[in-house]
């Protein structure tokens, strides 16, 4: 928002709306955003729109913790990278569910299920609507020995790794988590948009 010199502030009653352009490297369809702020200057909602002002993503905030405390080096890059190897090799449970930042129009999350596995767990996110699909997140099994695994599909670069693409699925491993997107309705471009939005600044909970 700060990089947009043409950003606009409007007022609706006691609420304020900041409108600006956006630049999501993982999704060229997202062009604008609106940030809704109440009279206490608390963010209540964020909408991301396409070039025709159609809402592509919407996030509503019902509660905000302003007293959350973090360790002094929590946001330091070097400190986070030092812990990356440990996370990839020892994580047995997923710390959080990763939600895609891109979801096709008129498509929405209908269920999320968690399944315990011998070496970790599996999260299954089911999206319904005009373009239904399923996103599966599973703890990646990391072996200390060199192994060769059979992978079906065409190799393709997905954000920071190489994934496998078939007619109805995309699968890849990133940061100790194995992801799979399965759909008989999404075309390849839509599936790639979802996959890449999971890997870049994705929403967790």
WOKAWO-V961619 format. One record per residue. N is the residue number from 1. RES is the residue in one small letter. OMEGA is omega in radians with two decimals (* if undefined). BURIAL is + if it has 9 or more other ideal C-beta (glycine too) atoms within 8 Angstrom, else -. Layout:
# WOKAWO-V961619
n=N res=RES omega=OMEGA burial=BURIAL
n=N res=RES omega=OMEGA burial=BURIAL
This chain:
# WOKAWO-V961619
n=1 res=x omega=-3.12 burial=-
n=2 res=x omega=-3.10 burial=-
n=3 res=x omega=-3.13 burial=-
n=4 res=x omega=-3.14 burial=-
n=5 res=x omega=-3.12 burial=-
n=6 res=x omega=3.13 burial=-
n=7 res=x omega=-3.02 burial=+
n=8 res=x omega=3.05 burial=-
n=9 res=x omega=3.09 burial=-
n=10 res=x omega=-3.12 burial=-
n=11 res=x omega=3.05 burial=-
n=12 res=x omega=-3.08 burial=-
n=13 res=x omega=3.11 burial=-
n=14 res=x omega=-3.07 burial=-
n=15 res=x omega=3.12 burial=+
n=16 res=x omega=3.12 burial=+
n=17 res=x omega=3.05 burial=+
n=18 res=x omega=3.13 burial=+
n=19 res=x omega=-3.12 burial=+
n=20 res=x omega=3.04 burial=+
n=21 res=x omega=3.07 burial=+
n=22 res=x omega=3.11 burial=+
n=23 res=x omega=3.11 burial=-
n=24 res=x omega=-3.10 burial=+
n=25 res=x omega=-3.10 burial=-
n=26 res=x omega=-3.12 burial=+
n=27 res=x omega=-3.11 burial=+
n=28 res=x omega=-3.12 burial=-
n=29 res=x omega=-3.11 burial=+
n=30 res=x omega=-3.01 burial=+
n=31 res=x omega=-3.02 burial=-
n=32 res=x omega=3.03 burial=+
n=33 res=x omega=3.05 burial=+
n=34 res=x omega=3.11 burial=+
n=35 res=x omega=-3.10 burial=+
n=36 res=x omega=-3.11 burial=+
n=37 res=x omega=-3.13 burial=+
n=38 res=x omega=-3.05 burial=+
n=39 res=x omega=3.10 burial=-
n=40 res=x omega=3.14 burial=-
n=41 res=x omega=3.05 burial=-
n=42 res=x omega=3.10 burial=-
n=43 res=x omega=-3.13 burial=+
n=44 res=x omega=-3.12 burial=+
n=45 res=x omega=3.04 burial=+
n=46 res=x omega=3.10 burial=+
n=47 res=x omega=3.06 burial=+
n=48 res=x omega=-2.99 burial=+
n=49 res=x omega=3.04 burial=+
n=50 res=x omega=-3.06 burial=+
n=51 res=x omega=3.10 burial=-
n=52 res=x omega=3.12 burial=-
n=53 res=x omega=3.02 burial=-
n=54 res=x omega=-3.12 burial=-
n=55 res=x omega=3.12 burial=-
n=56 res=x omega=3.10 burial=+
n=57 res=x omega=3.11 burial=+
n=58 res=x omega=3.11 burial=-
n=59 res=x omega=3.13 burial=-
n=60 res=x omega=-3.13 burial=-
n=61 res=x omega=3.12 burial=+
n=62 res=x omega=-3.12 burial=-
n=63 res=x omega=-3.13 burial=-
n=64 res=x omega=-3.13 burial=-
n=65 res=x omega=-3.12 burial=-
n=66 res=x omega=-3.10 burial=-
n=67 res=x omega=3.13 burial=-
n=68 res=x omega=-3.12 burial=-
n=69 res=x omega=3.13 burial=-
n=70 res=x omega=3.05 burial=-
n=71 res=x omega=-3.01 burial=-
n=72 res=x omega=-3.08 burial=-
n=73 res=x omega=-3.03 burial=-
n=74 res=x omega=-3.07 burial=-
n=75 res=x omega=3.13 burial=-
n=76 res=x omega=-3.08 burial=-
n=77 res=x omega=-3.08 burial=-
n=78 res=x omega=3.14 burial=-
n=79 res=x omega=3.14 burial=+
n=80 res=x omega=-3.13 burial=-
n=81 res=x omega=3.12 burial=-
n=82 res=x omega=-3.12 burial=-
n=83 res=x omega=-3.07 burial=-
n=84 res=x omega=-3.10 burial=+
n=85 res=x omega=3.12 burial=-
n=86 res=x omega=-3.14 burial=-
n=87 res=x omega=-3.05 burial=+
n=88 res=x omega=-3.01 burial=+
n=89 res=x omega=-3.06 burial=-
n=90 res=x omega=-3.06 burial=-
n=91 res=x omega=3.11 burial=+
n=92 res=x omega=3.10 burial=-
n=93 res=x omega=3.11 burial=-
n=94 res=x omega=-3.11 burial=+
n=95 res=x omega=-3.10 burial=-
n=96 res=x omega=3.05 burial=-
n=97 res=x omega=3.12 burial=+
n=98 res=x omega=3.14 burial=+
n=99 res=x omega=3.12 burial=+
n=100 res=x omega=3.08 burial=+
n=101 res=x omega=3.11 burial=+
n=102 res=x omega=3.05 burial=+
n=103 res=x omega=-3.13 burial=+
n=104 res=x omega=-3.12 burial=+
n=105 res=x omega=3.12 burial=-
n=106 res=x omega=3.08 burial=-
n=107 res=x omega=-2.99 burial=+
n=108 res=x omega=3.13 burial=-
n=109 res=x omega=-3.13 burial=+
n=110 res=x omega=3.13 burial=-
n=111 res=x omega=3.01 burial=-
n=112 res=x omega=-3.06 burial=+
n=113 res=x omega=3.14 burial=-
n=114 res=x omega=-3.12 burial=-
n=115 res=x omega=3.10 burial=-
n=116 res=x omega=3.11 burial=-
n=117 res=x omega=3.13 burial=+
n=118 res=x omega=-3.08 burial=-
n=119 res=x omega=-3.12 burial=-
n=120 res=x omega=3.13 burial=+
n=121 res=x omega=-3.13 burial=+
n=122 res=x omega=3.07 burial=+
n=123 res=x omega=3.13 burial=+
n=124 res=x omega=3.10 burial=+
n=125 res=x omega=-3.12 burial=+
n=126 res=x omega=3.13 burial=+
n=127 res=x omega=-3.12 burial=+
n=128 res=x omega=3.13 burial=-
n=129 res=x omega=-3.10 burial=+
n=130 res=x omega=-3.09 burial=-
n=131 res=x omega=-3.07 burial=+
n=132 res=x omega=3.06 burial=+
n=133 res=x omega=3.13 burial=+
n=134 res=x omega=3.06 burial=+
n=135 res=x omega=-3.13 burial=+
n=136 res=x omega=3.10 burial=+
n=137 res=x omega=-3.03 burial=+
n=138 res=x omega=3.08 burial=+
n=139 res=x omega=3.13 burial=+
n=140 res=x omega=3.11 burial=+
n=141 res=x omega=-3.10 burial=-
n=142 res=x omega=-3.14 burial=-
n=143 res=x omega=3.09 burial=-
n=144 res=x omega=-3.13 burial=-
n=145 res=x omega=3.10 burial=-
n=146 res=x omega=-3.14 burial=-
n=147 res=x omega=3.04 burial=-
n=148 res=x omega=-3.12 burial=-
n=149 res=x omega=3.10 burial=-
n=150 res=x omega=3.13 burial=-
n=151 res=x omega=-3.13 burial=-
n=152 res=x omega=3.12 burial=-
n=153 res=x omega=3.12 burial=+
n=154 res=x omega=3.12 burial=-
n=155 res=x omega=3.13 burial=-
n=156 res=x omega=3.11 burial=+
n=157 res=x omega=3.11 burial=-
n=158 res=x omega=-3.14 burial=+
n=159 res=x omega=-3.02 burial=+
n=160 res=x omega=-3.09 burial=-
n=161 res=x omega=3.10 burial=+
n=162 res=x omega=3.13 burial=-
n=163 res=x omega=3.14 burial=+
n=164 res=x omega=-3.08 burial=+
n=165 res=x omega=2.98 burial=+
n=166 res=x omega=-3.14 burial=+
n=167 res=x omega=-3.03 burial=-
n=168 res=x omega=-3.09 burial=-
n=169 res=x omega=2.98 burial=+
n=170 res=x omega=3.11 burial=+
n=171 res=x omega=3.13 burial=+
n=172 res=x omega=3.11 burial=+
n=173 res=x omega=3.14 burial=-
n=174 res=x omega=3.09 burial=+
n=175 res=x omega=3.07 burial=-
n=176 res=x omega=3.14 burial=+
n=177 res=x omega=3.08 burial=+
n=178 res=x omega=-3.10 burial=+
n=179 res=x omega=3.03 burial=+
n=180 res=x omega=3.01 burial=+
n=181 res=x omega=-3.10 burial=+
n=182 res=x omega=3.12 burial=-
n=183 res=x omega=3.03 burial=+
n=184 res=x omega=-3.07 burial=-
n=185 res=x omega=-3.13 burial=-
n=186 res=x omega=2.99 burial=+
n=187 res=x omega=-3.06 burial=-
n=188 res=x omega=-3.12 burial=-
n=189 res=x omega=3.14 burial=-
n=190 res=x omega=3.12 burial=+
n=191 res=x omega=3.12 burial=+
n=192 res=x omega=3.10 burial=+
n=193 res=x omega=3.12 burial=+
n=194 res=x omega=-3.10 burial=+
n=195 res=x omega=-3.10 burial=+
n=196 res=x omega=3.11 burial=+
n=197 res=x omega=3.05 burial=+
n=198 res=x omega=-3.04 burial=+
n=199 res=x omega=-3.08 burial=+
n=200 res=x omega=3.07 burial=+
n=201 res=x omega=-3.14 burial=-
n=202 res=x omega=-3.14 burial=+
n=203 res=x omega=3.08 burial=-
n=204 res=x omega=3.14 burial=-
n=205 res=x omega=* burial=-
